[in-house]
């Protein structure tokens, strides 16, 4: 696989719109041509080489092109947006919208990300080894349809509205979440291994949510169905006993989703 290395060097006082940073756009180009790709900063477009030192050439295809971002890019948004194949490795943290509308390939972020990672994602793997903020895999403002395919893995914590409106795919949170995790979910799977604050699964009409920790304030529109042990969803395993709820019954005349809650950590439910 051909490697293109981007080393941050430029002025990031204003955020940079980095949606050109994909294997699809780098494939078939040499380092000089990649550096000439244009990115927005504020109201103007500038060459990518204004912000990164570019080393290496893209392969003939996106599938065989790997991009390594060698440093922190918290002021760069939309890295990997819409990519269909190949690989991106970020040796640091990123800004908003990393992997948005992603359709295939793999993005690995070794640090943290800002909000909207994997927004309306359709395929591929987005793996964030640190923490992230709001709207993981969610629908964009004004849209009802979030993530439809692929997998998002967050090793650390997320904040609000994880998986808002998703209808497919998988989101695995290794740490904790806060408010409205899985709001309006109608398909797919969300697994939270840590704790959640409130309103998990609010307005859900399908899909599955698993919470391995404690839910501080439980959503009232759910009914207890039974207790199940050692859950498995494809290669995702959730050991222990779980209370199985269905809901959200606050939404009339619609399908219902499934919410599994750890028995050990939620004895009061």
C-alpha angles and dihedrals in degrees: 000000000000115000127215113191120204115194114192110237108144142090110282098174086122118041117259123225101228103180091127089068098097134113087242092062096039096048114107094014131106124225094269093051091048090052090054094058110115127240131182122245111175110315097341141067122233135178116271087237088070087072106025139041104229122212126175135021131264120250123246090265137033090239090065097041122099123188121202116193103200104203148014116317103173089140093055118087134195098024108173094010111170095355116163104191145354129056139286122192118189113197092200140013129314140210129243128317099022107172093007112169088002113174104181147342128058136288121189120187113191093195135033132304135212123237129310101035111172093007109187089349117185105186147343131058128293112186119183111186095192132039131302137196132227136342103021107190091348133148115267120250109289093019128100097199120083129169115351103178147358129053134280119195121189112185093193134032133316126196127211136359099005108189097003108188097353118163101181145006130057133278119191119188114191094193137028135315132199128206133006099357107183096010110177092358110167101174144356130057135285120187120188112186094188135043133309128207107211150327098031109181096005110176093001115161100178144353130066134278125188123192116189096182134047126306106214097199115020121215107251098217096076132098126206113243107172146310121268132184135218101002121209129191110181102301094344113102127191110188125204135040121315133190109228116218130180125209167018090230089170084079106073126216097005136108120276133232132216125249120190117196127187111256093208095053097038106044093148094063 
